[in-house]
Amino acid sequence: MKKFKLSLASQILIGLILGIIVGGIFYGSETAQSVLQPFGDLFLRLIKLIVVPIVLSSIIVAIAGVGDIKAVGKLGIKSLSYFIGMTLVAIAVGLISANLFHPGTGLNMDELEQSDISSYVNTTEEQEGKSIADTLLHIVPTNPFQSMVEGDMLAIIFFAVVFGLGVAAIGDRGKPVLRFFEGMAHAMFYVTNLFMKYAPVGVFALIGVTISKYGFESLIPLGKLAITVYGTMIFFVIVILGIVAKIIGFNIFKLLNLIKEELLLAFSTSSSETVLPRIMEKMEKAGSPKHIVSFVIPTGYSFNLDGSVLYQAIAALFVAQMYGIDLSIWQQITLMLVLMVTSKGMAGVPGVSFVVLLATFSTVGLPAAGLAFIAGIDRILDMGRTVVNVVGNSLAALVVAKWEGQLNPPAEESMHEAS
């Protein structure tokens, strides 16, 4: 008799459903939240434990394998060009959607609950004091070990690229170093698969806490905003990213099926970090070379946040509509360009979506207080935008590989096995 075994995706889905049920039953219960929270935090800590070693070792091995600074530079330019292009498209889609559906028009602000956003305001003030030059200089770490401790991804990537080029440049003397990092990468991917066995429990706990804390009632007053955001995100993934995938000869639904476990995990945890190692592994199996995957996906986590910028565009117009402020086409174009720049400059900042919006509002005359009305459902909207970010970065690795003429999609059977 064949032994019945649930796939990881099925286990995560069950954890998600049970978490929603338990969270709904214990809505508002601080005791339930305090019991569940440590189980969820444990999963997030396990993933954070392996993210830096995986990114560092994978990029060093990949760049050392390429060994050519011109080739690395070309890869970087192509990646950033794609990221900027898709960011502008995502913002445009968000603005068009908000103009079509008017999620903020006619809302009675007296009936809405305001949340405390003072911490975001303080962070924004700190960030606004930095120039573009400061932001660029921050990418170059003065102490790479400190950057690793702080999880500063852009600084880690810069150090890994430079170190990888150095390993390649010294030839045979660099081979022992290369073997060490190859061993580290393989060991960390093994540990990732080990930690993923705990994922259903982590998902159950994290979604349980979210629903218990915010409930479904918080969505009712802002239901039109939530529907607009989620509907636009679905359209962006299926239609916009679907067209991009078709151009490179890939099917968006095959991609979604390939990474379904990671999407469930990203949705439940509202964290892209939880799936970074497995997304890198799967995109390599999907036909993108290791050096491209290792460079594009970690970099995309800072520069290619399609879901986040799409949401920010809708949220900005939502606040304008709620206050009865009519933004001209030029103001919306300004908003689009400012969002594009600030979203890149503040990667890795806590509460980045709100911080970016607060930094952007002053340029088009929108009241920062408007964000206090949507802070209560931000966590629920964050779940959706995290999924879009993950899909966008997965596709980016395939697009850049195709652009480099190195995309080698596997046979249908192999794709099925990888998923």
Number of C-alpha atoms within 10 A of each C-alpha: 3 4 4 6 8 8 10 17 19 15 20 26 19 16 23 26 16 17 27 24 17 19 28 20 15 19 20 16 14 13 9 19 21 11 12 21 17 14 17 23 15 15 23 19 11 17 21 14 13 20 22 22 18 23 24 25 22 27 30 30 29 24 27 26 16 16 18 13 16 10 13 19 11 11 20 17 12 17 26 17 13 17 24 18 13 20 28 18 18 29 26 19 22 28 24 16 20 24 14 10 14 19 25 23 16 11 17 11 14 7 9 15 13 16 14 13 16 11 11 19 17 11 18 22 13 10 18 14 9 11 11 13 8 11 15 11 12 13 17 16 17 12 10 17 12 13 19 17 9 11 15 20 22 23 20 25 23 18 23 24 21 15 18 26 22 16 23 22 15 10 11 11 11 15 14 11 15 21 12 12 20 17 13 17 23 14 13 22 19 11 14 22 13 11 14 20 13 18 26 25 21 28 30 28 31 29 29 31 29 22 25 24 20 19 20 17 11 17 18 10 15 18 15 17 23 20 15 20 26 18 12 22 25 14 14 22 23 15 13 18 21 18 16 18 20 12 12 16 14 18 15 21 13 15 20 18 15 21 23 17 22 26 25 21 27 26 23 30 29 21 19 21 19 24 22 24 25 17 25 27 16 20 27 21 20 25 20 28 18 22 21 28 28 28 25 29 26 24 21 23 20 18 24 29 26 29 29 26 29 27 27 25 25 27 25 27 27 26 24 22 20 18 18 13 14 10 16 10 9 10 14 17 15 15 22 23 15 18 25 21 15 20 25 18 20 21 21 15 14 12 14 18 20 24 24 27 26 24 21 26 20 11 12 17 12 20 15 18 16 20 23 17 20 24 17 20 20 15 16 22 22 21 23 23 28 25 25 26 23 29 24 24 27 25 23 27 29 28 25 24 25 17 14 14 9 15 21 15 17 14 10 10 8 12 18 12 9 16 17
